[in-house]
């Protein structure tokens, strides 16, 4: 898509060459010819349509087809035409419409269009975007321009902060209570997404002081959560998100707020609107002010008055960003002193007192020499690009997911193509586009498989899904993946059942489903003779299998591997309905009515439990002794224990428990486990080197517990 788009801009016919011709006289002679100018007008129109299309995909559909750098290139080319030929811009001004809304050209507009799905809100003060650059030299030019406007010769103080890659949000509080949350929209009018925003635990619902205030920031999806969500979507046969930003934006634009709760969104604030009302005179002090009110910030606000050191800071963050659990696509440089802001003013789209330095996308070209197919635990067949080995962001990449066959067709990917790859969220390699100009005509189309590549069962495509699935319940690869999930620490926690053991016993026909795990003790001798196994290892494995029968109902339910069922949903459903039989007899609408459980989760649970093969497997596991109901003792504990309904968080180095163990205990007893320190937090369990979370909790007056205090008060 990128290459096709660029051709609209960069390809010049020999006769015209309007933008390559530096001879002004010759250029003037050419544009005097009507046919040449008509040709230019058509190119300009197509470029606008192309930019508008990508605007819609990015801002409104949350499904970008090109990278930020590629998009910025298109806009830059559009600006270049408008600067050299303003008559073209004037001609199309207030005429071009997109999504039934009239605007000037895309170079004058901020963001997308407020969706009709939500109520529209007019921003009291416009939410502008930042002018950006990929070039340090242009930051130096920015500094010089600023000094010229304000007439300043002495050193100027700048704040360097992270440019979060998420969904811009404005939070409005009345008397300290969150009253409204609004997206940027087109900068003037945004979407009211308050119902979804209140599901994000990092956003305070009540401030420490009863102020009328507006703050702005970014809703993000942590990289760890992004990878989890995408894995779940891929396994369920759904389209994966292109990057964490689109995942965050797509989540906030859901009409079902329970989905927001499931996805682990976070939010960082970086701008106080009308700071002068609070007699604040610098950006740095405004950040400290909102932190003290209970807002979460990145804590990265580096102050510089030396431009060389500022540039060194920018260079350092090229590498340091890899340490973060959220995506940043660049850095923001802001003048610290508010007194300069009014004099510098604004353009139609951006303030003149700030600029964004964007990291160029790390992309490399390589050859796709084959496509193989992977089968996941839910049966989804994923096409995988086999690549000539290439170094990307410090690691050697040989393979990249192609996600699904719709994606392959959209990008027109073929075997033998030279392709551009990059890492989504700096972790997952993906094919961005094809280098069409490198094609020789010998490339082969990727054939869609009809049969499972492992068990040769005919593949199916479920209604409303993009992926092909293997329906067989005994497909060896599905079984292997199911077992890996079933024995994992968060599920049945069976230690010692490694991939090679599983593969060997599947091959020998000893394991066909997870049920067979509990009969491995009948094959003790064969186990002992396996490579890297011995009598002691086998004893430990069999003991671990037996101990897994004591796992609580919520863990067992989670271990089944039902699509979209994470630990939170598993705990919620098992606590609500008490037994697997009660869960099975529920109508779909009964499941959906559970607060925190959306339609997608309800449908997945309903389908799974009403599948004959799945239900037979559950019956067998129950006969073996696995717990498929909440024990009376557990019910009493949940009902009467002091944890129920309280909000907890653990931080620092713990001695008695792992953090996940603490979390599991709290959830199993009806408590809530938060992702960050907010005013809603009731207790912080703090170990050694607790750091900033402890400091913030103390500031907010939240009760701090040691592990011993937690045990004494809540567990004994």
N, C-alpha and C positions, 0 to 999 in steps of 0.2 A: 504494500500500500504506500509505504514511504517513497519508494522509488517512482511509483506512478505519479504521486503527488508532486514530487520535485520536478518531474518532467514538465509539468504545467508551468513551472516558474523558470527553470534553468535552460530548457531546450529552446534554442533560438533558430529560426529559419535563416538561411543565408542572406536573404534579401532584407530582413528587418534589422536584427541585431541592435535593438533600441537601447539595451542596457549595457552592452559591451562596448559600444562605440563611444570613445572619449572625445571625439571631435564634435564640438557643439554645433558647428555649422552644418556638418554632414547629418547630424541627428535631426536638426531643424528641417532640413530639406526632406528627410524621409517622412517625418510626421505630418508634413504638409500634404502628403499623399493620402487621400481618403481611405484607400484600401488598407494601407498599413495601420492607420489609426483604428479602423474598424477591427482589424486583427488584434491589436493591442487591447481594445475594449473587451473583446471576447475572452482573451486570456485573463484580464482583470476580473471579469465576471465569474469565470470558472474558478479562479483562485479564491474569491470571496465565498463561493458556494462550498469549496473544499474546506476552508477554514471554519465556516459555520457548521459544516457536518462534523468536524472534529471537536468543535466547541460543544455541540449537542452530545456526542458520544462521551466526552470527558465530564462535563458539568451535570448533565441531565440523566444520561443513561448509565454513567459509571462504568463504561466499557471502552476505554481508549484503544485505538488501533495503532497509534504511533507514540514514541517517547516524547517527553517534555521538550527535549532538545530539538527533535524533528519538528514539533509543533511551533516552537519559538522561531525556527528557521522560516517556516511558512509565513508567520506573522511579520517577521522582519522583511521578507520579500514584498509583502503587501504594502507595508509602510514605505518601502523604497519607491514603489510605483506611485503611491499617493503623493509623496514628496516631490517627485519629478514631474508628475502630471496631475496637479490638483483639480483640473477640470473633470477628470474621471471620477474623483471622489465626490465632487459637487454634483455631478450628474446622477450618482446613485444615492446621495444623501437623503435620508428620510423616506426612501422608496423601497429599499431592500427590506424584506421582512423575513423572519424566521420563527417558526412555531406561533404564527398568528400575532406576533408582536413587532411593532415597527421600531427600528433603530437606525442609527447611522452605521457606518461600516464597522466590522469587528475590531478595528484598531481603536475605536472610541469607546468600546464597551468593556465592562468589567464582568468576568464570570459568565454564568449561564442565565437561564430564565427560571423564575420561581415556578415550581410544579403546581399543576392544578389539583393535585392530590391533597395539598395542605392549604390552610388559610394563609393569605398573603399579609405581610407586615411591612410597612414602610419604615426604613431606618431613619431614626431621628438625625443621625449624622451618617453620611454614606460610608459603606464598607469598601474602601478602595483596595486595589491590589498594589504590589510594588513593581517598579521598573526593575528589570533584571539584566544580568550580564553573565557571561561565562569567562570573562577576560579581566584579569587583575588590573591591566592598564586602564580599563574603563572605570574602575573604582577610583584610581588616581585622578582621572578626569572629573569624576563626580566630586571629589574633594576640592579640586581647583574651582569648579563651577560654584560650589557652595560658598567658598571663601570670597569669590568675586561678588556674589549677590549680597552677602552680609557685610562685605568690606572688612574682613578679618585677616590680619597678617600673623597673629600669634597662633599657638597651637590650639587645635579644636579637639574636644573630647568626644570620642565615639564609643558606642556600646556594640559589641559583637555578640549576637545571639543565634541560636539554632533556628533554621527555617524548617519547621515541621511539615511533613507531607501528609496532610489529612484534610478534614473538612472544616472550613472556617466557620466559627460560631460566635454569636453575640448573646451574652447572658444578661438579662435585665432583672434587677432586684428592687423590690419595693419594701421599705422598712426592714431590710435585711432578709426578706423571703423571696426565693426565686419565683418570679411571676411569668417570665417568658424567655424562650430560647429560640433564636432566629438564625437561619443560614444566611450566607452572603447574598445568594441569588444573583441578580445583575448589579449588585452594589447599591441600588436604590431600594429595591423591594426584595425581601427574602421570604423563606418559608417558616411558618410557626411549627417547630418540631419539639415543643415543650414536653409532650407526653413521652417521647422517646428519650429525651435528654435526662429526665429524672431517673431513668433506669441505670445511668452511669454513676457508680458509687464515688468516683473521684470528684464529681461536681457537687459542691455543698448546696444543700437545699435551704439552709439557713446560715447567715453570716454571724460572725462574732459580735458585730455591731449592727444596729437597726438602720442601715443606710439605704438611701435611694441611689443606686449605682448601676453602671453598665460596664462590663468587662468583655474583652474579646480574646479569642484564642483558637485552638485547634483541637478537634476531636480526632484521635488517632487510634489505630489498632496495633498493639505491640506485635513485633515480628513473630514472637513465639506463638501468639494467638492466631496471627495470620496463617502461619504454617499449619496449625491445628485445624482451623476452619476450612482451609483449602483441601486438606487431606480428607476431611469428612465429606466435603462437597464432591470431590473426585470419586471417592468410594461409593457415593450415593448416585453417581451418574449425572451430577449437576455441573453447570459451567463454573469453572474456578475463577476467582478474582485475579485480575492482572497484577495487582500490587496492593499493599496495605491501605493506601489512600482510597482506592476505589472500594475496597471492602468496608472501610469506615463510612464513606459517603453512602454506599448502598444500604448499609445497616441503618443509618439514621433516617433514610428515606423509606424505611419499611412502615407499612400501615399497622403491622402487628408489633407492639412495643415489647412483647415477651422475647422476640428474637434479639433485640438490643441487649437484654439482660444476659442472654446466653453467650454472647460473643466477646465479652471481656474488653470492651472499649475503655479508653482512657482519655483524659482531657487536660491540656496544659494551657494556661492563660498567659498572655504576654502584653496586653494593652489595656490601659484604663482610659475610658472615654471621659472627656471633660475633666481631666485631672486638676485643672486650675480651680474647680469648685472646692477641692480639698486642700488648696494652697500648696500643691506639690509642684516643684519647679524643675524636676529632671526625670528622665525615663527610669534611671536607676532607683530613685526614691519611690516612683509609682509602683515598681515591681515589689519592693519591700512592703509597701502599703497593702497591696492585694494579697501578698503572702500572709501577712498578719491577720487578714480577714478570713483566712481558711482556704484560699485558692492554691491550686497546685501549679508550680512553674517548673521549668526544666533545670533551674539553678545555674544555668549557664548564661551569665551576663557579664562578659569580659569587657573591662574598661581600658581604652587606649587613647593616648594623646600623641603617640609616636606612630607614624604611618608605616614605617618599616616593621615595627613590632606587630602592628595590625595585620600586615601581609603574612608575617610569620605565623600568626594565630590562624589565619585562613588555611595556610599550607598544612599546619598541624591537624586541623579538623578533617582534612582529606582522609587521614588514616584513623583518627580517633573515632570517627562516626561508626566504624565497624564494631565498637565496643557497646554501642547503644542497643536497647531492645525496641526501639522505634525508628522508623524511617525519617531521615532528613534529606532533603534534596538540595540543600545549600545552607548558606549563612545570611543573616540580615545585619547590615551595618546601619545604625541609627545615630543621629546626633543626640547627645545626652541632654543638653540644655534646651528646655522648652522655649526659652525666650527667643530663639532663632526661628521657631516653626512658622510663626505668622508671617515674617518677612520672606521666608523661602516659599511658602504657599504650596499650591497643588496644581497638577495638570488635571485633565479630565478623568484620568484613570489612577494617578499615583501621587503620593506626597513627594515633595522635592527634598525632604530632610532624611530620606532613607533610600537604600538600594539593596537589592538582593543579589548575592553572588551564588550562582547555581553550579553545582558539581556536574561536569559533563558525564553523561551515562557511560559506564565502562562497557564498551562493546568490542567484540572481535569478530573477524570473519573466519569461517572454517567451512569444510565440506561435509555435507550430509551424505554418507555413503550407503546407509541402509535404515530401515525402520523395523523395529521389533515390537512385540506386544506383551504387556504385562497384565496379569489377572490379579485384582485386589480381593480382599476378604469378602466383599459384597458381590463379587463377580464382575465388577466393572472392568472392561478391557481398555487399557490405556496405551495408545501408540507412543513409542519412545524413539527419538532420533538418535541414531548411532553416528557419532561425529569423529572426524579426524581430531586427535588430541590437540588441545590448544590451551594456553595459559590464560586464565580469566580471574582477575581480582585475587591473585596470589595462589590459585589452585588450578590443577590440571582438570579440564572438563572433557569428558569423552561421550557423555550422554545428556540428553535434555528431553523433558516431557513435552509432548505435542498436545496433551490434554484430551482432545477428542477429534473426530473426523470432520466435524463442522469447522473447527479451527483450521484444520489442514486445507480444506477447500477455500476458506475465506482468504487465507494467505497464499494459496496456490503453491504449496510446498511440494517438491518432487524429489525423488531419489536421484542423487547426483548434483543437486543444486549447491551453489555456494550460498551460505546463509549468514546472517548477523545474529549473534547470540549475546545475551546479557544476563545478569543475575537479578531476579526479582527479590526485593528485600535483601540484596547482597548475599543471598543464600542459594536460591533455587535457579539453576540455569534454564533459560527458556529461549526459544527461537523467536526473534523479533520480526524479522522479515527475510525475504529472498532477495539476493542480488541478481535482479532480472537481466541486467546487461552482461552478466557472465555466462548466461545460458548458451549452450552449444547445440541444442536441439536433440541431444541424446538422453536427456533426463527422462525418468519414468514416473508416471503417475503412481501414487500410493493406493494400492487396492484395499478396499474395505474387506476385512475377513468375514466369512460367513460362519465359520466354525471356531469354537474356542481353541486357541493355539496349544492348550495343554491337554484337555480331555476330549476334544473334537465334538462337543455338544453344540447344536445349532444355537447361534447367538440371537438374542432378542433385544428390542428397543422399547422400553416402557414409555407410555404416553407422557408427554410433557418433559421428557429427559433427553439429553443430547448424547448420552453414552450408550454403547453396546454392552450387554451383560451376558455372562454365562449363567444359565439358570440352574445348572446341576448342583445339587447339594453335596455331591461326593467328588467334585473336581479337586484333584490333588493340590493344586496351587491355592484354591480357595480354602481348603482345609488347613494347609500350612499357615496361611495368613490369619485364619480364624484362631488357630492355636497360639500363634505368637501374641495375638491380642488377648486371648483368654488367660494366658499364664502370666501376663505382665503385672508389674508391681501394683498398679492401681486397680487391677481386676482381681484374679484369684491368687496372685503373688506366689506362683509355683517356681521355685528356684531350681535351676539345673536342667531344665528341659530346653536345650539349645536347638538351633536350627538344623544342625547336621543329624542329631538324634531323631528329630521329627521327620526329616526327609527320608532317613533310612527306614523308619517304621511305616511310613506311608508307602514307600517303595515295596516293603515286604508284606503290605496288606494288614499290618497290625493296628494301624490307626486310620480310621475312615471319617470319624467325627471327633469332637472334643470329648464325647462320652468315653471313648476308648482310652483316654488318658488315665482314667481311674482303674483300668485293668492292666496297666503296664507291669504291675507287681507280679502278674502271672508269667511275665517274660523276663524275670530277673536275670537268668543266666545269659540270655541273648544281649541284654543291656550291658552286663559286665564285660562281655567280649567286644563291645564296640570300642573304636579308637578313642583314646583319652578318657575312657570310663574305667572304672574299677569297682571293687566291692564297696568301698567307702562312699564313692560318688553315687552309686546306685541306692545305697541305704539312705543317703541324704535326700535324694530325689523322691523316693517313695514316701519318706517321712513328710516332705514338703507337700506332696500330693494329698496325703491324708489330712494334714493340718488345714489345707485349703477348704475342707468341708465345714470348717468353723467360721468361714467368712460370712459377714452379715448379708442380708437380702439385697441391700442396695449395691454391694460389690458384685454379687452374683448377677444381678440384673444388668449392671454395667458391662460385665464380662461377656454377655451374650453378643455384644457387638452390633446392636441395633443402630441403624443409621441415625445420626444427630443426637444420640443419647450419650451425653457426657456425665461427669460425676454429679454435677448440680441437678440435672434433669432426673438422673437415676434416683438420687436421694429424695427429690421432691415427689416423684411418682410412687415410690415404694412407701414413703411415709403417709401419703394421701390415701392409698388404696389397701395397704397392709399385706396383701398376698398376690401371688401371680394369678390365681384363679379369679380373684376379684377384678384384677386389671383386665384379664381376658374378656370378661363378660360385659365390660363397659362399652357403650356405644361411642362412636367417634366424637360426637358432640360433647359427651361427658368428659372425655380426655381434654378436649380443647378448652373447656370451661375452667380447668385448673390454672390459677394465676401463675404465670411464668412458663406455661407450656403453650407453644404456638401451634398453628395448624399443621405445619410441616412435621414437627416432632410427633404430634398426635397421630397423623396419618402413618408415619413410619412404624410407630408402636402397634397401631391397630393392624396394619398389614402383616407385621412380623408374627404377632401372637395368633393371628387367624390363618397362618400358613401351616398346613398339616405337618410337613417335615419339621418345621421349627418347633411346633407344639410337642411332637413326639420326642424330640431331643430334650425338651424341658422336662417331660414326664420321666425320661430315663435318668436325667441328672438328679431329679428329686428322689427317685428310688435309691440312687446311690448314697444320698444323704446331704446333698447341697440344700441350703436354706432358701426357700422361695416364699417365705412369709416373715413378718416381723414377730419375734417372740414376745409373749406377754410381758416378760420382764423389761424388754426393750421398749415396748409401748408405754409402760408405766414410767420408765426413765425419761423418755422423751416428753411425756405429758407433765411430769412433776419436777424435772431437773432444772436448776437455775440457769443453764446455758440457753434453753429454748427462747428464741426471739431476740437474743442479745447479739451484738456485733463485735467480732474479734479480729485481731490481726497479730501475727507473730513476726518478730524481726531480730536481727543479730544472730550470733552463734549460740545455738541451743545445745545443752548437754544431754538431756534425757530423751528428747524427741527429735525426729526429723520434722521439718516444717510441714511436709505433706501429711505426716501422721497427726500432728496437731489439727490441721485443717480437717482431716477425715473424722476425727473425734468430735469436733465442733458441729460439723454437718450432720453426723449420725444422731446427735442429740438435739437436733432442731434449731441449732444456732446458725448464724450467718458469718461467713468469712469474707472480709473486705479486701480489696486490692491495694488500698492506700489509706493514709491517715487523714480522716476528715472529722468534722464535728459529730457525724453520725456514729463514729466508733465509740464503743463502750469500754473495751479493754484492749490494751496493747501488752502482749506477752513478750518481754524483752530479754534477750540473752546478751552475751558479751559483744562489744563493738556494735551496739545498736544504731549508732549514727544519727542521721538527719530525721528518721521517722520517730525516734525517741524524743529528740528535741522538739519536734513539731507537736507531738502528743502532749508533752509537758506544757507547751505554750497554750494549747487548747484546753488544758485542764482534764485530759483523759486519764483514767486510772491505769497505772503501770503495774504489771504483775511479773514476778519471777515464775519460773516453771514450778517451783515448790508451792508458791502461793496459788497458782492456777489449779494444781492438783488438790490442795487442801480445801479450797473453796468450791470447786466445781466437780471433782471426780471422786472424792472420798465420802 
